Amino acid sequence: MAEEMSKEELKQKVLEYLSKKPWQTRDLAKVLRVKKKEIDKIVLELIEEGKADYWSTGSTTYVASKEKVLEMEQKRSHMTEEEGE
């Protein structure tokens, strides 16, 4: 897939995937049929641009769009509040 797309097109595709759900970079690389090393570079660029961020379950670290990370953190804090009641 990387041969068919420019770096900017691949970056947009990665961002589309990251906005739907959190991903581990190795899984994202498999789905997009791109080397993990290339996905890692693109993810770092997206993080530096403020478009993506890391998100952790406590045992596993994922990457997702900034908006998706905020949404998941809100859900997590809401669930924590309910457990405390």
Secondary structure, DSSP 8 states (H G I E B T S, - for coil): -TTTS-HHHHHHHHHHHHHHS-B-HHHHHHHHT--HHHHHHHHHHHHHTTSEEEEE-SS-EEEEEHHHHHHHHHHHHHHHHHHH-
